[in-house]
């Protein structure tokens, strides 16, 4: 859920009665490229610096066309990951936060969400990251967890990304271990395609073992 510590309260929204010149001064002073327009505690629009800079300074904010047919927002009961997906999909720097009654609470900034997620337990904990590519029909987190746990490892966190120009998904798994030999072997047995891995500490040992096996084969 989006708690108080993630909501930015010190960004004052615009009102329909303000002028374009007043809005530009406020946004440039705060280095903001977008602000919500709030009337009687309800979201009525967004305006961007790009839009304002092309308009006469005396025009009222309430006269500006709608930012979108359906104004985007996030709610207090949304998870941060869901909110980040919403923000990144629309490619906006912030979004209004509304309560269950539609009352404006503040704004959620993209950079603050990214920072909060980067400081989460799954990111800060030591461990490794495995990137797996699958078809959507083949994706099952419960199945992946079973395979990973079979190798005495656990999933601490995960992110899912769509792969451009394909229908594939990339699953980024944060694990609680840097010893990946058995995990990778298990994933291979179950036909999972591992495309990358990071922070693996047993790689050198694995190479050494292969070298020793090769030397034994040559001696024979």
Long-range contacts (C-beta under 8 A, 24 or more apart in sequence): 1-76, 1-77, 1-78, 1-79, 2-74, 2-75, 2-76, 2-77, 2-78, 2-79, 2-80, 2-83, 2-97, 2-108, 6-80, 6-108, 6-112, 6-113, 6-116, 7-97, 7-105, 7-106, 7-107, 7-108, 8-94, 8-106, 8-107, 8-108, 8-109, 8-112, 9-106, 11-35, 11-94, 11-106, 11-107, 11-109, 13-37, 13-38, 13-96, 13-104, 13-107, 14-38, 14-47, 14-61, 15-39, 15-61, 16-44, 16-45, 16-60, 16-61, 16-62, 17-60, 17-61, 17-62, 18-60, 18-61, 19-57, 19-58, 19-59, 19-60, 19-61, 20-52, 20-55, 20-56, 20-57, 20-58, 20-59, 20-60, 20-61, 20-64, 21-57, 21-58, 23-47, 23-52, 23-61, 24-49, 24-52, 24-53, 24-57, 27-52, 32-93, 32-94, 33-93, 34-92, 34-93, 34-94, 35-94, 36-94, 36-95, 36-96, 36-104, 36-107, 37-61, 37-62, 37-64, 38-96, 38-104, 41-103, 41-104, 42-102, 42-103, 42-104, 43-71, 43-73, 43-96, 43-98, 43-102, 43-104, 44-71, 45-71, 46-71, 46-72, 46-92, 46-96, 71-96, 73-97, 73-98, 74-98, 74-108, 75-99, 75-100, 76-100, 76-105, 80-113, 80-116, 80-117, 81-117, 81-159, 83-108, 83-113, 84-110, 84-113, 84-114, 84-117, 87-113, 120-157, 121-156, 121-157, 122-156, 122-157, 122-174, 123-157, 123-174, 125-156, 125-174, 125-176, 126-178, 126-199, 127-156, 127-174, 127-175, 127-176, 127-177, 127-178, 127-199, 128-174, 128-175, 128-177, 128-178, 128-180, 128-197, 128-198, 128-199, 128-200, 128-201, 129-172, 129-173, 129-174, 129-175, 129-196, 129-197, 129-198, 129-199, 130-172, 130-173, 130-175, 130-180, 130-183, 130-184, 130-187, 130-194, 130-196, 130-197, 131-170, 131-171, 131-172, 131-173, 131-194, 131-195, 131-196, 131-197, 132-170, 132-171, 132-173, 132-187, 132-192, 132-193, 132-194, 132-195, 133-163, 133-168, 133-169, 133-170, 133-171, 133-193, 133-195, 134-168, 134-169, 134-171, 134-192, 134-193, 135-167, 135-168, 135-169, 136-167, 136-169, 139-169, 139-171, 143-190, 144-171, 144-173, 144-192, 147-186, 147-187, 147-190, 147-192, 148-173, 148-175, 148-183, 148-186, 148-187, 150-186, 151-182, 151-183, 151-185, 151-186, 152-177, 152-182, 153-177, 153-182, 153-183, 170-195, 178-202, 181-205, 181-206
